Every structure is written in C-alpha cells, then in structure tokens.
Amino acid sequence: MLRNQSEEHELFRQSVRNFVEKEITPNVLTWESEGAVPREIFEKAGELGYLGLRIGEDVGGSGLDFRYTGIFVQEMMRCGSIGAPVALLAHAEFATKVVDRAGSADLRERIVRPAAAGKMIGSLGVTEPGAGSDVAALRTKAVRDGDDYVINGSKLFITNGTISDFVTTAVRTGGEGYGGISLIVVPTDTPGFSRGRRLRKIGTHASDTGEIFYDDCRVPAANLVGEENGGFRLIMEGFVGERLVLSFLACAHTRLMWEEARRYGHERHAFGRPLLANQVWTHRLADVRTALEAAEALTERALDLHLRGEPCDGEVSMAKLFTCEIAVDAARTCAQIFGGMSHMEECLMGRLYRDSLALTIGAGSSEMMREIIARNEGLAVQGAGQ
Ligand SMILES: Cc1cc2nc3c(=O)[nH]c(=O)nc-3n(C[C@H](O)[C@H](O)[C@H](O)COP(=O)(O)OP(=O)(O)OC[C@H]3O[C@@H](n4cnc5c(N)ncnc54)[C@H](O)[C@@H]3O)c2cc1C
C-alpha cells in the first residue's frame, strides 16, 4: 500500500474516500452500462480540486506532488471499476498536465484552467490506426497556413474521445520519425473535427473510448504546445506520469481482487468446508499477496525517484511492467476461486477480471516496457528485433 507521508496525505485520502463512497461507487454500474463517466462527475471532481492536483496554482491547480495522484488512484480504484479512474486521470494527467507543463500562458489560461476546474474534458490523442507502440510512425499531419495549422488524419482508442472538449493531439509537422512530431490542442467544436462511434470494449466499460477524425481541421498556431517538432520529447516525458498512474492502478486493482478472493474463499463452502480449507488456495493467494507486496515496493521506489527529480525512466518502466503483469496473473487466480460466479457481469470479481486485460496494453505495452529496460541496461543489440 502506498504510504501516507504526512497528516495532509491522510486528510486528502479521507476526502477522496468520502467522494468515492458518495459519488462514484453507488453509480459505477450505471456508468459501466452507459459506457462513460458523466460530465457532472468531472465537474464535481474539479470543484474538489482532484483534477488539478499537479496543475500549477496560477491556473487554479494545487501544485502538489505525485504522491497525491497515487492516493487519488488508490482510493478511486475502491469503486471496483478501472474505467472510472481512467476517465478522470486520462483527462487530468494525460491530456491536461502536458499543456500545463509546456503550453504558453495563453493556452494554460484557455485550456488548463477550465480543465482543472472540471469545466472542460480532455483527451490525449496519440495512437492511430497505423501507429500505436511506434509513436514515431504517426501520420496525422498538421501544415502551417498563416496563423493556423490545418490538420488531417485520425486517432484510435482515445479515452474520453467521444465526450471531450479538447484533444491534445500528436501531429506530424516535420519530416519522418520522432523529430517531426508536435503537440497541438484541438478544441472539439472546431470545423473539420469529427468523432466516430463509442468503441465497444471487452472491459473498462465506464471509460469512454473513441475514434476521432481531422478533416482540414484549422486551429490557431497559438494552440501548439511547446516548440514545433518538439512533441516527441513531451509525449515521452508524459509517459512517465501515465506509467506511474498505471502502476498505482494495477496495485490497487490487485489488492481489491486479493481481498475479494480471500473473502469468498472463507465464505464459500464445497465438500462441507470453506474453499480456503484447501491448501492449494491458501498457497495461491499467498503468492498473489507476495507479488502485490513486491509490486507496491517497486512502485514506491519509482515514485520516490520521480519525486526527487532523478532519472527514473527504467524504474518507472519496471514498475509498469511488473505491476500490470502481476495484476493479470492475479486476476486469473482470484477469478478461479469464484468458480462460475467469476463469469458473471454482476460479480465484482468478474468485472475486475475482464478489466485487468487493458493494463498490459495502455500507456505502453509490456513489450515496450521491456524494450526500455533492455536499452537502459545495455541489453539491446543493434539491428536485433528493432
Ligand atoms: C482501453 C484503452 C485506452 C486507450 N487510451 C488511449 C488514449 O487515451 N490515447 C492514446 O493515444 N492511445 C490510447 N490507447 C492506445 C494504446 O496506447 C495502444 O493500444 C498501445 O500503445 C499499443 O498500440 P497498438 O494497439 O497499436 O498495438 P501495436 O503497436 O500494433 O502492437 C501490437 C502488439 O505487438 C507488440 N509489439 C509492437 N512492437 C513490438 C516490438 N518491437 N517488439 C515486440 N513486440 C512488439 C505490442 O507490445 C503489442 O503487444 C488506449 C488503448 C486501450 C486498450
């Protein structure tokens, strides 16, 4: 469990816990069936300051450190749905934080201030039909025309994609490869911007996921985030935060599954005794608990480096890889003890099971994490498997 380091952290945890118990958990099944978290929840979370935790105070945020984000993720995950926290975090941490960090004063005022207040919903648009893991291959093009950029292309699998008010969009403004990429904020009421249907997923149902299109979509050049052709570095820096978020999420998710499996193993009887009277189950759940302890320690270590401003790319990748892989393994073990119930949508464990499958893909797949670790550790051989 991520440690509170001060009384402020504990007070913050209690405040999020109350919010989740009152506003999130009672409604999460409705949102799972509707496919999205409603706008009012973004507004309520914004009013309470949860969407601006790491946003600069000069534009309405709280300027806090990442430990608060970790606590927010842990408490949100108690609602039993990965989709709900992902919807809020994709907005606050993925789409908005990078604009706060690198955007102009004007962009921060126009976009970051209302986003932190929950009055605008954001998406981060990087993935395309032809470019996912290989971000440097993206093809959505932005051409400078006077004081505007004209954007053509499309994005796929975008969280909040059918409900957002702006998309922090990765575009090609220069030549091939990572050196020709920029980030531009595209308001979704811009002529030429359109959305496809809400995508039907096998899990994380409470977060909206969409396909979006840019057809001669003209936005002011002032919407560029940072420097032209400097977008790849911003995306990679943003990934550190995204991967920490996923690490916290995977740990909290695993802890919930483990608690559910332990409860059910005590309650459910077969052959005249509780399931946990069989050593096979006590041992398997002991393994899950041990893996969780290691996952939380790795996440804490990556967080600690990040908070101290030290290079932590490798440690964050290790945390993301390990926490998400053990979550999927734990899901299989913890679901198995539920027998047929694990296959039911009405069963919390069933929903946690299918939600877990997105963890090893989103914010960089397990294979990409291994690539980063291999490169950092001097394992990569030039020309092999690249
Ligand atoms: C629920 C959900 C929400 C998402 N939200 C967003 C969002 O908000 N914004 C956004 O931009 N994207 C989003 N994504 C997209 C996500 O980031 C991509 O799916 C992910 O980066 C993988 O890209 P891909 O699906 O194109 O797979 P590909 O890149 O086609 O990879 C397919 C498989 O091959 C593996 N692979 C690829 N290259 C190599 C290699 N060199 N060596 C070994 N294995 C390799 C991958 O690890 C993967 O297992 C979301 C995805 C999901 C499922």
The ligand as a Gaussian input file, in Angstrom:
#p B3LYP/6-31G(d) Opt

LIG

0 1
 C       -8.652000       0.956000     -23.138000
 C       -7.616000       1.685000     -23.922000
 C       -7.492000       3.066000     -23.791000
 C       -6.536000       3.752000     -24.545000
 N       -6.467000       5.126000     -24.432000
 C       -5.609000       5.809000     -25.237000
 C       -5.597000       7.257000     -25.212000
 O       -6.303000       7.899000     -24.439000
 N       -4.769000       7.896000     -26.088000
 C       -3.961000       7.237000     -26.951000
 O       -3.238000       7.874000     -27.697000
 N       -3.948000       5.861000     -27.002000
 C       -4.765000       5.154000     -26.166000
 N       -4.783000       3.771000     -26.197000
 C       -3.942000       3.087000     -27.164000
 C       -2.746000       2.381000     -26.542000
 O       -1.804000       3.319000     -26.109000
 C       -2.199000       1.436000     -27.634000
 O       -3.167000       0.422000     -27.835000
 C       -0.866000       0.830000     -27.245000
 O        0.150000       1.803000     -27.233000
 C       -0.451000      -0.291000     -28.227000
 O       -0.549000       0.134000     -29.548000
 P       -1.334000      -0.762000     -30.631000
 O       -2.653000      -1.132000     -30.051000
 O       -1.317000      -0.043000     -31.917000
 O       -0.512000      -2.103000     -30.740000
 P        0.765000      -2.356000     -31.711000
 O        1.741000      -1.263000     -31.569000
 O        0.265000      -2.695000     -33.066000
 O        1.363000      -3.678000     -31.046000
 C        0.673000      -4.932000     -31.091000
 C        1.425000      -5.896000     -30.173000
 O        2.747000      -6.078000     -30.668000
 C        3.684000      -5.738000     -29.668000
 N        4.844000      -5.087000     -30.293000
 C        4.868000      -3.952000     -31.048000
 N        6.123000      -3.657000     -31.413000
 C        6.923000      -4.617000     -30.863000
 C        8.347000      -4.850000     -30.835000
 N        9.199000      -4.018000     -31.449000
 N        8.805000      -5.940000     -30.167000
 C        7.945000      -6.781000     -29.534000
 N        6.600000      -6.604000     -29.514000
 C        6.108000      -5.527000     -30.155000
 C        2.961000      -4.801000     -28.726000
 O        3.527000      -4.811000     -27.440000
 C        1.554000      -5.391000     -28.747000
 O        1.508000      -6.475000     -27.841000
 C       -5.699000       3.060000     -25.433000
 C       -5.807000       1.659000     -25.540000
 C       -6.751000       0.987000     -24.797000
 C       -6.865000      -0.507000     -24.942000

